[in-house]
C-alpha cells in the first residue's frame, strides 16, 4: 500500500484482489474434481466382436443395464444397488405393461460371468423376455450384417458377399 505524504488528493481506494483470487482458485479446484464425476456415467470396456449390428443406446426408449469393472450395477447410466434390481425391473416391465420387454446389457469384458448370469436371471424373473448384449465392433473390421448402415457404406451389399 502506498501513502501520500503530501497535503490534498482526498481518499484513494485501491481494490484488494487477493480474496477474489483465493475464491476463484477454490472454485477452479472444485470444478476440476467434480466435472469428471458428472460426465462419467459408468465405464465398461465391452467385449470386441466381429460382424455385429450397430444399435445406438437410447435412454428414452431402451433400458440398458451395465456392470463396470468393479462389479457395480448401472441402469441407464445411473447407479443402482443389486438389491434394487428385481423391484426396479418388476416396476418397469410388469407394472407398466410394456410391449417390448427387451433389456440391453453392457458389461465390462473383465466382469465375472457369474455376475452377468445373475443379473440376467433377475431380469428374466421380473418381466424381461429378451436380453440384447452390447458389444463393440473389433478394431479394423466392418460389420457384414445385411441392412446395417456400416455394411452399406462398405459396399458389402453391392458385391453380394455373405
PAMARBA-442641 format. One record per residue: residue number from 1; residue in three letters; x, y, z negated of N, C-alpha, C, CB in turn. Coordinates in steps of 0.001 Angstrom, whole numbers, plus 500000, padded with zeros to 6 digits. Atoms other than C-alpha are relative to their C-alpha. Glycine has a CB too. Layout:
BEGIN
   k   r  neast nnorth    nup caeast canorth   caup  ceast cnorth    cup cbeast cbnorth   cbup
 NUM ALA      X      Y      Z      X       Y      Z      X      Y      Z      X       Y      Z
...
END
This chain:
BEGIN
   k   r  neast nnorth    nup caeast canorth   caup  ceast cnorth    cup cbeast cbnorth   cbup
   1 UNK 500836 498831 500000 500000  500000 500000 500879 501229 500000 499050  499999 498802
   2 UNK 499218 498763 499893 501163  503443 500787 499307 501100 499223 500191  500419 501482
   3 UNK 500543 498844 500729 500725  506529 498629 500572 501260 500636 500347  499934 498457
   4 UNK 499476 498732 499489 500980  510021 499834 500342 500902 498817 498969  500694 500953
   5 UNK 499532 499139 501088 502921  512415 497669 499530 501430 500174 501516  499967 499913
   6 UNK 500377 498619 499719 501545  515486 499249 498621 500344 499492 500067  500262 501467
   7 UNK 501272 499457 500436 498509  517562 498467 498872 499623 500943 500089  501497 499880
   8 UNK 501173 500175 499169 495428  517197 500776 499908 498620 500689 499982  501072 501034
   9 UNK 500156 501234 499233 494261  514474 503043 498805 499187 499570 501230  499166 499883
  10 UNK 501187 500717 500459 491434  513058 500977 500257 498529 499728 498906  500133 501011
  11 UNK 499922 501427 500310 490684  509428 500310 500323 499237 501280 498668  499485 499365
  12 UNK 499606 500797 498841 492311  506934 502623 499650 498540 499708 501536  500168 500319
  13 UNK 500387 501394 500248 490819  503473 502995 500683 499100 501021 498451  499827 500067
  14 UNK 499386 500998 499119 492705  500513 504406 499356 498662 499682 501569  499941 499818
  15 UNK 500675 501286 500257 490986  497155 504851 500975 498962 499455 499342  499471 501287
  16 UNK 499221 501102 500554 492241  494238 502818 499530 498727 500707 499832  499894 498424
  17 UNK 500416 501140 499186 492136  491295 505279 500386 498652 499396 500595  500119 501373
  18 UNK 499558 501261 500599 493697  488667 503010 498828 499103 499595 500870  500282 498786
  19 UNK 501123 500884 500338 490374  487374 501571 499276 499466 501242 499008  500743 499113
  20 UNK 500668 500441 498781 488880  487239 505063 500801 498880 500676 499810  501186 500970
  21 UNK 499154 501032 499407 491824  485208 506379 499897 498712 499188 501470  500475 500078
  22 UNK 500147 501186 500843 491540  482819 503412 498687 499268 500297 500062  500391 498517
  23 UNK 501307 500603 499713 487840  482234 504106 500011 499351 501374 498878  501056 499919
  24 UNK 499956 500552 498644 488477  481709 507814 500820 498709 500051 500585  501032 500974
  25 UNK 499186 501210 500017 491205  479146 507132 499259 498837 499339 501316  500263 499274
  26 UNK 500788 501045 500657 488963  477226 504739 498914 499487 500940 499370  500531 498692
  27 UNK 501030 500420 499047 486149  477182 507325 500600 499184 501144 499262  501223 500560
  28 UNK 499341 500733 498932 488565  476042 510011 500323 498571 499561 501277  500727 500433
  29 UNK 499671 501333 500509 489733  473123 507870 498739 499160 499836 500748  500102 498658
  30 UNK 501259 500730 500175 486141  472145 507022 499487 499508 501351 498937  500896 499314
  31 UNK 500493 500407 498684 485126  472119 510688 500906 498958 500644 499877  501212 500913
  32 UNK 499087 500996 499439 488237  470145 511656 499755 498618 499392 501457  500425 499770
  33 UNK 500251 501280 500661 487329  467443 509142 498619 499463 500350 500136  500146 498482
  34 UNK 501381 500437 499826 483566  467329 509738 499663 499684 501457 499058  501060 499479
  35 UNK 500388 500153 498601 483378  467578 513561 500196 498586 500536 500779  500959 500841
  36 UNK 499888 501370 499479 484806  464127 514408 498956 499053 499415 501382  499455 499718
  37 UNK 501009 500867 500619 482377  462512 511962 498627 500230 500619 499938  500243 498484
  38 UNK 501290 499701 499396 479411  464258 513605 499874 499399 501389 499789  501493 500066
  39 UNK 500047 500448 498620 480312  463192 517121 500213 498501 500154 501023  500732 500798
  40 UNK 499551 501376 499863 481408  459658 516377 498875 499013 500279 500717  499589 498767
  41 UNK 500997 501060 499883 478156  457664 516077 500589 498743 499392 499578  499764 501490
  42 UNK 499209 501128 500468 479910  454333 515833 500900 499569 501150 499090  498816 499505
  43 UNK 499070 500415 498960 482862  452914 517689 500029 498488 500078 501410  500558 499736
  44 UNK 499914 501434 499742 482798  449487 519212 500646 499830 501362 498588  499307 499942
  45 UNK 499346 500320 498748 485013  448085 521908 499378 498702 500493 501563  499879 499834
  46 UNK 500701 501217 499593 482630  445662 523649 500878 499120 500881 498712  500353 500738
  47 UNK 499225 500902 499149 483917  442610 525497 500028 500495 501444 499421  498581 499942
  48 UNK 499852 499625 498594 485171  443199 529038 499593 498807 500855 501467  500451 500322
  49 UNK 500505 501061 499139 483320  441164 531664 500099 500426 501448 498550  499642 499643
  50 UNK 499973 499708 498586 483129  440961 535413 498620 499706 500564 501099  499180 500728
  51 UNK 501293 500174 499331 480033  441275 537639 498824 500198 499058 499921  498626 500622
  52 UNK 501134 499699 500873 477735  442867 535091 499185 501124 500613 500476  500385 498572
  53 UNK 500888 498958 499494 474740  445026 535960 500040 501185 499057 498552  499476 500160
  54 UNK 499907 498790 500795 475016  448607 534787 498644 500320 499388 500502  501176 500853
  55 UNK 501230 499604 500687 472402  449571 532177 500334 501124 499042 499351  498796 499244
  56 UNK 499690 498888 500902 472629  453025 530644 499210 499889 498706 499706  501342 500680
  57 UNK 500676 499999 501296 471788  453331 526957 499098 501218 499921 501024  499992 498828
  58 UNK 500962 498917 500100 468671  455429 526435 499382 499954 498606 498905  499894 501112
  59 UNK 500478 499992 501380 467921  456388 522818 498487 500164 499906 500678  501107 499228
  60 UNK 501421 499723 500073 464359  457402 523679 499164 498736 500201 499623  501043 501031
  61 UNK 500794 501169 499651 463180  454051 525052 500576 498725 499399 499906  499863 501506
  62 UNK 499372 501256 500399 465662  451301 524278 500443 500033 498547 501189  499698 500896
  63 UNK 499476 500166 501349 466587  450002 520852 501350 499305 500133 499009  499182 499080
  64 UNK 498653 500548 499894 470337  449397 520579 500534 499742 498598 500941  500961 500787
  65 UNK 499393 500375 501265 471797  447500 517632 501491 499817 500238 499350  498703 499413
  66 UNK 498559 500093 499842 475537  447871 517190 500683 499544 498725 500560  501329 500434
  67 UNK 499149 500395 501124 478220  446377 514978 501407 500468 500336 499952  498435 499736
  68 UNK 498646 499515 499749 481593  448083 514641 501035 499017 499457 500199  501386 499367
  69 UNK 498912 500885 500428 484989  446577 513774 499903 499635 498525 501339  500652 500273
  70 UNK 500083 500233 501440 484342  446928 510048 498795 499146 499613 499941  501323 499269
  71 UNK 501176 500809 500286 481072  444993 510317 498790 500815 499585 500318  499017 498933
  72 UNK 501137 499136 500332 478786  447997 509716 498985 499959 501140 500469  501465 499733
  73 UNK 501080 500067 499021 475405  447960 511483 499522 501408 500347 498828  499147 499463
  74 UNK 500526 498730 499505 474001  450812 513595 498805 499702 500882 501086  500808 500780
  75 UNK 501168 500101 499139 470555  451168 515131 499856 501328 500709 498705  499634 499193
  76 UNK 500021 498781 499187 470527  453689 517967 501015 501016 499490 498596  500618 500004
  77 UNK 498850 499205 500437 473885  455028 516726 499853 500595 498604 500238  501103 500973
  78 UNK 500188 499538 501371 472540  455672 513216 500307 498837 499058 498544  500543 499775
  79 UNK 499666 501095 500921 473970  453656 510304 498747 499408 499359 500959  500494 498908
  80 UNK 501111 500698 500642 471619  451057 508865 500596 498878 499158 498971  499441 501060
  81 UNK 499512 501053 500881 472134  448668 505971 499474 498651 500475 499577  500267 498536
  82 UNK 500379 501361 499608 471974  444916 506535 498624 499638 499445 501051  498986 499512
  83 UNK 501279 500331 500643 469053  444634 504106 498822 500696 500680 500040  500383 498521
  84 UNK 501071 499243 499352 467056  447167 506156 499716 499524 501421 500352  501468 500022
  85 UNK 500198 500452 498626 467365  445309 509479 498627 499359 500199 501091  499012 500385
  86 UNK 501265 500724 499832 464379  442970 509020 498786 500920 499915 499883  498910 498952
  87 UNK 501187 499136 500035 461843  445590 507842 499977 501023 501137 499932  500723 498670
  88 UNK 499964 499022 498913 463015  448055 510485 499573 499359 501309 501403  500604 500139
  89 UNK 500414 500691 498781 462684  445513 513316 498510 499678 499959 500817  498711 500192
  90 UNK 501431 500308 500139 459277  444480 511979 499166 501246 500295 499686  499466 498573
  91 UNK 500734 498748 499770 458132  448114 511970 500052 500403 501478 500578  501132 499122
  92 UNK 499845 499563 498610 459491  448799 515481 499271 499068 500963 501481  500076 500370
  93 UNK 500478 500942 498989 458427  445625 517275 498638 499394 499700 500986  498906 500158
  94 UNK 501281 500646 500315 455411  444224 515404 498948 501033 499625 500172  498987 498856
  95 UNK 500998 499027 500460 453690  447123 513638 499565 500949 501113 500554  500804 498831
  96 UNK 500352 499058 498933 453804  449396 516713 499490 499296 501244 501197  500856 500357
  97 UNK 500502 500807 498881 452820  446558 519081 500622 500440 501335 498464  500100 500078
  98 UNK 499277 499627 498776 455475  447384 521679 499776 498952 501080 501513  500163 499719
  99 UNK 500117 500923 498872 455004  445883 525126 501338 499333 500289 499494  500736 501249
 100 UNK 498675 500572 499776 458722  445447 525637 500607 499685 498642 500918  500973 500821
 101 UNK 499393 500421 501271 460307  443503 522837 501460 499643 500245 499232  498787 499377
 102 UNK 498604 500200 499629 463863  443919 524045 500884 500776 499038 500259  500440 501465
 103 UNK 498992 499364 500834 466790  444681 521776 501332 499887 500717 500063  499354 498577
 104 UNK 498667 500017 499406 470103  445676 523310 501016 499938 498873 500239  501250 500908
 105 UNK 499047 500299 501059 473084  444505 521316 501395 500379 500467 499940  498505 499600
 106 UNK 498644 499576 499663 476514  446121 521316 500882 499750 498786 500043  501507 500432
 107 UNK 499114 500340 501112 479266  444667 519155 501448 500122 500447 499710  498571 499476
 108 UNK 498575 499936 499711 482980  445208 518960 500505 498590 500284 500784  500647 498821
 109 UNK 499520 501329 499625 484914  442354 520528 500727 499291 498868 500910  500104 501190
 110 UNK 499323 500618 501142 486752  441779 517225 499014 499577 498905 501028  500967 499421
 111 UNK 501009 500352 500998 483462  441261 515320 499855 498486 499905 498644  500648 500345
 112 UNK 500223 501432 500187 482941  437815 513827 498682 499606 500654 499997  499627 498491
 113 UNK 501194 500422 499273 480449  435903 515947 498864 499630 499053 500326  498821 500903
 114 UNK 501047 500344 500965 478592  434783 512817 499152 501226 499666 500620  499416 498714
 115 UNK 500768 498776 500262 477590  438426 512173 499052 500303 501160 500949  501196 499764
 116 UNK 500834 499788 498815 476268  438682 515731 498814 499044 499979 500825  499810 501295
 117 UNK 501080 500984 500047 474259  435468 515412 499012 500294 498884 500568  498608 499825
 118 UNK 500860 499677 501134 472915  436509 512027 499060 501156 500351 500850  500356 498765
 119 UNK 500825 498848 499607 471688  439859 513391 498977 499596 501061 500889  501149 500529
 120 UNK 500939 500453 498973 470122  438159 516427 498896 499136 499390 500741  499215 501095
 121 UNK 500996 500828 500681 468349  435670 514123 498984 500879 499272 500685  499036 499006
 122 UNK 500901 499067 500691 466915  438507 512016 499085 500681 501003 500802  501056 499205
 123 UNK 500800 499330 498972 465765  440278 515187 498925 499059 500554 500907  500505 501144
 124 UNK 500953 500955 499441 464098  437131 516569 498849 499719 499035 500709  498698 500356
 125 UNK 501046 500263 500994 462188  436569 513323 499100 501206 499757 500629  499572 498695
 126 UNK 500765 498779 500248 460896  440151 513374 499533 500673 501284 500828  500970 499197
 127 UNK 500686 499470 498839 459379  440559 516804 500809 500147 501266 499465  501276 499666
 128 UNK 499194 499865 498785 462292  440719 519250 499891 498714 500810 501492  500315 499656
 129 UNK 500151 501183 499150 461717  438387 522196 501178 499828 500957 498703  500089 500792
 130 UNK 498867 500096 499091 464766  439194 524331 501129 500888 499494 499591  500399 501439
 131 UNK 498827 499243 500416 468282  440325 523442 500897 500167 501208 500755  499297 498829
 132 UNK 499067 499711 498916 470457  442022 526033 501333 500420 499405 499443  501102 500942
 133 UNK 498672 499684 500517 474173  442082 525323 500630 501087 500863 500900  498735 499964
 134 UNK 499336 498912 499292 476003  445281 526265 501491 499698 500049 499727  501377 499316
 135 UNK 498566 500221 499796 479473  444785 527700 500493 501060 500971 500298  498549 500538
 136 UNK 499423 499049 499054 481823  446881 529791 500611 499243 501168 501062  500893 499314
 137 UNK 499402 500586 498810 482995  446174 533321 501506 499895 499811 499663  500833 501257
 138 UNK 498558 500203 500119 486507  444731 533310 500719 500991 500906 500391  498539 500360
 139 UNK 499251 499000 499256 489064  447268 534480 500394 499531 501384 501224  500388 499239
 140 UNK 499636 500208 498598 489836  447484 538223 499105 498983 500704 501437  499551 500091
 141 UNK 500960 500859 499313 486749  445412 539126 498735 500795 500250 499696  498715 499179
 142 UNK 501257 499345 499647 483436  446404 540684 498888 498979 499877 500050  500606 501438
 143 UNK 501142 500894 500138 480020  444926 539957 499592 499450 501361 498821  500727 499339
 144 UNK 500441 500650 498766 478902  442438 542613 498531 499610 499914 500856  498763 500291
 145 UNK 501408 500312 500167 475288  442270 541399 499220 500715 501098 499492  500414 498583
 146 UNK 500785 499338 498948 472978  442906 544383 499002 500974 499392 499262  498958 500866
 147 UNK 500918 498981 500485 470966  446060 543883 500610 500934 498986 498811  499360 499412
 148 UNK 499332 499135 500963 473412  447552 541415 500556 501213 500726 501126  499241 499253
 149 UNK 499507 498763 499403 474443  451136 542073 501464 499846 500385 499821  501184 499031
 150 UNK 498585 500181 499715 478110  450175 541897 500194 499057 501184 500731  499464 498766
 151 UNK 499870 500941 498896 477572  447274 544320 499735 500707 501321 499038  498813 499821
 152 UNK 500285 499258 498782 476026  449621 546902 501168 500900 500354 498719  500822 499846
 153 UNK 498902 499077 499745 478852  452063 546502 501235 499278 500499 500331  500780 498750
 154 UNK 498800 500727 499613 481453  449341 547045 499876 499391 501400 500292  498910 498984
 155 UNK 500174 500584 498688 479955  448215 550366 499715 498518 499951 501205  500246 500823
 156 UNK 500247 501430 500175 479125  444768 548969 498814 499543 500816 499774  499674 498537
 157 UNK 501221 500415 499314 475617  444657 550436 500158 500064 501511 498830  500867 499565
 158 UNK 499804 499881 498572 476827  445731 553855 500740 498782 500560 500762  501278 500318
 159 UNK 499219 501134 499516 479245  442805 554107 499259 498693 499806 501341  499941 499296
 160 UNK 500778 501217 500214 476684  440282 552885 500698 498997 499101 499692  499357 501314
 161 UNK 499262 500917 500889 479083  438796 550301 499150 499506 498862 501231  500677 499442
 162 UNK 500732 500556 501145 477899  436638 547438 500924 499733 498883 499268  498735 500368
END
